[in-house]
Every structure is written in structure tokens, then in C-alpha cells.
């Protein structure tokens, strides 16, 4: 996986990226367009690396409407927080 455009990995060589990921406890998951990655209120304790595609982040307001927070494009990191995360496209 080439992460040269990822903010945290962009300055690392491929060898350094390999060394970094070999020292981490991680797993990979794939999602289809329209799948939910997490929902508002879920207890999350991981840092997510979006390596392919896009994710739309949303939150539910106090009045019950859905507010789009942002759309993230790979490669990027995104921390768990209060947002809903829904896959909007896969490449």
C-alpha cells in the first residue's frame, strides 16, 4: 500500500512505512458503497486509515436532522469521534 499522500505517512519512505506498519497491531476491512463504518454514539478506540475511496462523515443534530460534516478522500487518517461515517464511493 503506497501511502505517500497520507498526511502522517507522506514523508516516510516505503521501507519506513513497512517498518511502521509491521510494528502496529492493525487489521484491514473493506466496505461497500452505502455501508456504515460507525454510528454516532459507538464506542471507538482506534485510529482509522482510509487507504482507498471516500468516506462521508455526518452527525445527527438535536432536532434529528443529518448534518454533513465533511467528505474524506484516501489516503487519510481519521480519528473516532461523534460522527457517523458512511462509505459514499469505492474505487
Secondary structure, 3 states (H helix, E strand, C coil): CCCCCCCCCCCCCHHHHHHHHHCCCCCCCCCCCCCEEECCCCCCCCEEEECCCEEEEEEECCCCCEEEEEEEECCEEEECCCCEEEEEECC
